[in-house]
Amino acid sequence: MIRTVVVDDNPMEVLALEEYCKNNEELVINSTFNDGKSALEYLKIERIDLLFLDIEMPGMSGLELMNQLVYFPQIIITTGNREYAFDAFEYDVVDFLTKPIGLARFNKAIDKVLSNHQKLNEVAISSSATELYVKSDGKFVRLPYSEVLYFENVGDYIKVISDRGMHIIYGALKSLAEKLTYPRFLKVHRSYIVNLDKIVDIEDNSLVIGKKVIPISRAHKPIIMNSINII
């Protein structure tokens, strides 16, 4: 599904786009906003795939919003003013729709979105099979799965411990576990996911990776014992 957000200060335009989206089984509306500032706060927290974005809005314009995005979803500009077309395409937007937006023109734009989404998924799947990227000091650091030792949940954050050091990211261990596709990662405790290839030894209620002693919960003990080759 294409997770979608609509940002437009005209409630009727928002309703029209919602109806168009509801008639396309590939799209799901996550949220709608009537101003850029509220939308930006939402987009700082939530990941989406597609953004319908008006340009002329009070407080914060669509162009100003794009300048402050921490990541770029696919963006379709919706505006009644054609003079913004050049500026919009400077941001490599998917399409530029002039209001009032007809269904046929809407569907043509969505065809581009779906094609791009498929290509992005193919690239992401290929990458996620072997590596992950951790945001650290304003940059994304590439970590091959083979270098990751373990993940440790600490409050609202996760420590990512690798052969090269430690990175701290915001999030929950449960959400992280859903994103990890490497089969050698295994949750052994409510606060730990480990790389089975990095285990030094296993005792009754703990295991060792490097010099770190990691607890094993009673519920996860049978799972980890069934995941290793015992002779």
Secondary structure, DSSP 8 states (H G I E B T S, - for coil): -EEEEEE-S-HHHHHHHHHHHHT-TTEEEEEEESSHHHHHHHHHH---SEEEEES--SSS-HHHHHHH-SS--EEEEEES-GGGHHHHHTTT-SEEEESS--HHHHHHHHHHHHHHHHHHHHHHHHHHTTEEEEEETTEEEEEEGGGEEEEEEETTEEEEEETTEEEEEES-HHHHHHH---TTEEEEETTEEEEGGGEEEE-SSEEEETTEEEE--TTTHHHHHHTS---
